[in-house]
Amino acid sequence: MLIGEVARRSGVSARMLRHYESLGLVRPSGRTGSGYREYSGADIRRILHIESLRSLGLSLREIGRALDDPGFTPSALVGDLIRQTRARIAAETELLTRLRRLDAAETAGWEDALRVVALLQALGSASADARQRAALSSGDTVPVEALVEAVLSEPEPNVAGALSWALARSEGSAAELLAEALGSPEAAVRERAVETLAELPGEGPAGRLREALGHPDAVVRGRAALALGARGEDGAVPALLDMVVSGHRDTDAADTLGALASDRATADRVAGAMTARLADTTTRAAARGRLTQALADIPGPVATRALTELSQDEDRAVALTAAYLLRLREGTG
């Protein structure tokens, strides 16, 4: 079969076939009487093999080795190709992300575009100082998606604080993006997401924090409860009591419960909820001790009655703590 016919049937151009021949990949088995190249069936099969290997990303040099080395095994080469492909995809994905963020920034000219690029690069710097400066300089220039991604991966508290400040000033769906991050399989990412949500003002972040009260991660639930309690939302009381019982940030939770109990009605509800936990037979001794101590900051008659009853508790440590708190409450020291 002549080169033109081979090109038509294989889809490989005559020019590429001559290139393969120059590299020694495919040599026509014969020549016509007029000197034209003539390809055999075996030659055509080799051409198809070359094209198949090229579709996998192999270089022509690698293809020659694969076809001509009888001891060649493809496993190592395929493994290298997988790693190279993953690296290429990661690089292309990063580039695509940068381009999308630049597009989202809606820059007016090249000067603005270059400033956004510089800030995005600084947010990914190895220097914490550089990241913090970029966060403080971002203003409305850097897309909210980039700020959220940066804060979710930020290990330095000062930089994270600057990023939270930038998000609080930005316009966009920061709360929604951070709420999505609460579903991350990585505990550190979930913690950063709820910490950042807690720093954002407004009803949007508050709504996401209320949803987080039912999160399966106790750390997320606890941080959301502390933030909502600090905002005066008594819906956080059950989660705050869980923290006192479990011992997770129990002092912070007790302080927040005390701050929530600023009016009589709320104080009585909080004290009633504490009393119920104390009476629960599944509540362990250490947790009962923490609940008793937490009653100290709850004003009103319900808390006083609870402490009075606890001063006669079978658990001597609880009884002594309650008696001491009653004396402080009565001002007798």
C-alpha positions in Angstrom: 0.0 0.0 0.0 1.4 3.4 -1.0 1.9 6.2 1.4 -1.2 8.2 0.2 -3.5 5.2 0.7 -2.0 4.6 4.2 -2.5 8.2 5.1 -6.2 8.0 4.1 -6.9 4.7 5.9 -4.9 5.4 9.1 -5.7 9.1 9.5 -2.0 9.9 9.8 -0.7 12.5 7.4 1.9 11.6 4.8 4.1 14.2 6.4 3.9 12.5 9.8 4.5 9.1 8.2 7.7 10.5 6.7 8.6 11.9 10.1 8.1 8.5 11.7 10.4 7.0 9.1 13.1 9.6 9.8 13.0 8.6 13.4 13.1 4.9 12.7 9.7 4.3 14.1 8.2 2.9 10.9 10.1 1.9 7.9 8.1 0.8 4.8 8.8 -2.9 4.1 9.3 -2.3 0.4 9.5 -0.1 -2.6 7.7 -0.1 -5.9 9.5 -0.4 -9.1 9.2 3.4 -9.4 10.8 3.8 -5.9 7.7 4.7 -4.0 7.3 3.6 -0.4 5.1 0.5 0.0 3.7 -0.4 3.4 2.8 -3.9 4.4 0.0 -5.0 6.7 2.6 -5.3 9.6 3.7 -1.7 8.9 0.2 -0.4 9.1 -0.4 -2.3 12.4 2.7 -0.7 13.8 1.5 2.8 12.7 -1.8 2.1 14.5 0.2 1.0 17.6 2.2 4.2 17.5 -1.0 6.3 17.3 -2.6 4.4 20.2 0.5 5.0 22.4 0.6 8.7 21.4 -3.0 9.0 22.6 -1.8 8.0 26.1 0.6 10.9 26.1 3.8 8.9 25.4 6.6 10.8 23.5 7.8 9.3 20.2 11.0 8.3 21.9 9.1 6.4 24.6 7.0 4.8 21.9 10.1 3.6 20.0 11.4 2.0 23.2 8.1 0.4 24.0 7.8 -1.1 20.5 11.4 -2.2 20.0 12.6 -3.3 23.4 11.5 -6.9 23.9 12.2 -6.6 27.7 10.2 -3.5 28.1 7.3 -3.6 30.5 4.7 -0.8 30.4 3.8 -0.7 34.2 6.6 1.7 35.2 6.0 4.0 32.2 2.3 4.1 32.8 2.9 5.0 36.5 5.1 7.9 35.4 2.4 9.0 32.9 -0.2 8.9 35.7 2.0 11.1 37.9 2.8 13.5 35.1 -0.9 13.8 34.1 -2.0 14.5 37.7 0.7 17.2 38.0 -0.4 18.7 34.7 -4.1 18.6 35.7 -3.3 20.2 39.1 -1.3 23.0 37.3 -4.1 23.6 34.8 -6.7 23.6 37.6 -4.7 26.2 39.5 -4.4 28.3 36.4 -8.1 28.0 35.8 -8.9 29.0 39.4 -6.7 32.1 39.1 -8.3 33.1 35.8 -11.8 32.7 37.2 -10.9 34.8 40.2 -9.4 37.5 38.0 -12.6 37.4 36.0 -14.7 37.6 39.1 -12.8 40.7 40.2 -14.2 42.5 37.2 -11.0 44.6 36.8 -11.3 47.8 34.8 -7.8 47.7 33.2 -4.5 45.9 33.3 -3.3 47.9 36.2 -6.2 46.7 38.3 -5.8 43.1 37.0 -2.1 43.0 37.9 -2.9 44.3 41.4 -5.4 41.4 41.8 -2.9 38.9 40.6 -0.3 40.3 43.0 -2.7 40.1 45.9 -3.7 36.5 45.0 0.0 35.5 44.8 0.7 37.2 48.2 -2.2 35.3 49.8 -0.4 32.1 48.9 3.0 33.3 50.0 5.1 31.2 52.4 5.5 34.4 54.5 2.8 35.0 57.2 3.6 38.7 57.1 3.1 38.8 53.4 -0.2 36.9 53.7 -1.4 39.3 56.4 -0.5 42.4 54.4 -2.4 41.0 51.4 -5.4 40.3 53.5 -5.5 43.8 55.0 -5.0 45.3 51.5 -7.5 43.2 49.7 -10.5 45.4 50.3 -13.2 44.7 47.7 -10.5 43.8 45.1 -10.0 40.1 45.9 -13.0 37.9 45.1 -14.6 36.4 48.3 -13.9 32.9 47.1 -10.2 33.5 47.2 -10.4 35.0 50.7 -12.5 32.0 52.0 -10.0 29.5 50.5 -7.2 31.4 52.1 -8.8 31.5 55.6 -9.7 27.8 55.4 -6.0 26.9 54.9 -4.5 29.6 57.2 -2.6 28.2 60.3 -1.6 31.6 61.7 -4.2 33.2 64.0 -3.1 36.8 63.2 -3.4 36.1 59.4 -6.7 34.3 59.9 -8.0 37.3 61.8 -7.0 39.7 59.0 -8.7 37.4 56.5 -11.9 37.4 58.7 -11.7 41.2 58.8 -11.4 41.3 55.0 -14.4 38.9 54.6 -16.5 41.0 57.0 -15.9 44.0 54.7 -16.4 42.1 51.4 -19.6 41.7 49.4 -20.4 38.1 48.5 -21.4 34.7 49.7 -18.8 34.2 52.4 -21.3 32.7 54.8 -22.5 30.2 52.3 -19.0 29.2 51.3 -17.9 28.8 54.9 -21.1 26.8 55.7 -20.2 24.4 52.8 -16.7 24.0 54.4 -18.3 22.8 57.6 -18.9 19.5 55.7 -15.2 19.1 55.0 -13.7 15.7 56.0 -10.8 17.6 57.6 -11.4 18.7 61.2 -9.0 21.6 60.9 -10.9 23.0 57.9 -14.3 22.7 59.7 -12.8 24.4 62.8 -11.5 27.3 60.7 -14.8 27.6 58.9 -16.9 27.9 62.1 -14.3 30.3 63.7 -14.5 32.6 60.7 -18.3 32.4 60.6 -18.3 33.4 64.3 -16.4 36.6 63.4 -18.7 37.7 60.6 -21.5 40.1 61.5 -25.1 40.0 60.2 -28.0 37.6 60.0 -26.5 35.5 57.2 -23.6 34.2 59.3 -25.9 33.9 62.4 -28.3 31.7 60.4 -25.4 29.4 59.4 -24.2 29.3 63.0 -27.7 28.2 64.1 -27.6 25.4 61.6 -24.2 24.4 63.0 -25.7 23.8 66.4 -26.8 20.4 65.0 -23.5 19.6 63.4 -22.0 16.1 64.2 -18.7 17.6 65.1 -18.7 18.7 68.8 -16.1 21.3 68.2 -18.2 23.0 65.5 -21.3 22.8 67.7 -19.5 24.3 70.6 -17.9 27.2 68.7 -21.3 28.0 67.1 -23.0 28.0 70.5 -20.4 30.3 72.0 -20.8 32.7 69.1 -24.6 32.7 69.2 -24.6 33.0 73.0 -22.3 36.0 72.8 -25.0 37.5 70.4 -27.6 37.0 73.1 -29.4 34.0 71.4 -30.8 31.7 74.0 -31.3 29.0 71.4 -27.6 28.2 72.1 -28.3 27.1 75.7 -28.7 23.3 75.1 -25.4 23.2 73.2 -23.7 25.3 75.9 -24.9 22.9 78.5 -23.5 20.0 76.5 -20.1 21.7 76.6 -20.3 22.1 80.4 -21.3 18.4 80.7 -18.6 17.2 78.3 -15.9 19.4 79.7 -15.1 20.9 76.2 -14.4 24.6 76.8 -16.7 24.3 79.8 -15.4 27.5 81.4 -16.2 29.5 78.3 -19.6 27.9 78.0 -20.4 28.7 81.7 -19.4 32.3 81.2 -21.6 32.6 78.1 -24.5 31.0 80.0 -24.0 33.6 82.8 -24.0 36.4 80.2 -27.2 35.1 78.6 -29.0 35.0 82.0 -29.1 38.8 82.2 -32.8 38.9 82.6 -35.0 37.1 85.0 -36.9 34.9 82.5 -33.8 33.7 80.7 -32.0 33.1 84.0 -34.8 30.9 85.3 -34.8 28.9 82.0 -31.1 28.4 82.1 -31.1 27.4 85.8 -34.0 25.0 85.1 -32.1 23.4 82.2 -29.0 23.0 84.5 -31.2 21.5 87.2 -32.6 18.9 84.7 -29.1 17.9 83.7 -28.0 17.6 87.3 -31.0 15.3 88.0 -30.3 13.1 84.9 -29.0 9.8 86.2 -26.6 9.5 83.1 -24.8 12.7 84.1 -21.4 11.7 85.6 -20.0 13.0 88.9 -17.4 15.3 87.2 -20.1 16.8 85.0 -22.4 17.4 88.0 -19.6 19.3 89.6 -19.1 21.5 86.6 -22.8 22.2 86.3 -22.9 23.1 90.0 -20.1 25.6 89.5 -21.8 27.0 86.5 -24.9 27.8 88.6 -22.8 30.4 90.4 -23.2 32.9 87.6 -26.9 32.4 87.2 -29.1 34.9 89.1 -32.6 34.4 90.4 -34.6 32.1 92.7 -34.5 29.0 90.5 -30.7 28.9 90.6 -30.8 29.6 94.4 -33.2 26.8 95.1 -31.1 24.4 93.0 -28.0 25.3 94.9 -29.9 24.9 98.2 -30.9 21.4 97.2 -27.4 20.5 96.0 -25.9 21.6 99.3 -27.5 18.4 100.6 -26.4 16.2 97.7 -25.1 12.7 98.2 -22.0 13.7 96.3 -19.9 15.4 99.0 -17.9 17.4 96.4 -21.1 18.7 94.8 -22.6 19.5 98.3 -19.6 21.4 99.4 -19.4 23.4 96.2 -23.1 24.3 96.4 -22.8 25.3 100.0 -19.9 27.6 99.3 -21.7 29.2 96.4 -24.7 29.8 98.5 -22.7 31.6 101.1 -21.2 33.8 98.4 -24.6 34.4 97.0 -26.0 35.4 100.4 -23.0 37.7 100.9 -21.9 35.9 104.1 -18.6 34.7 102.6 
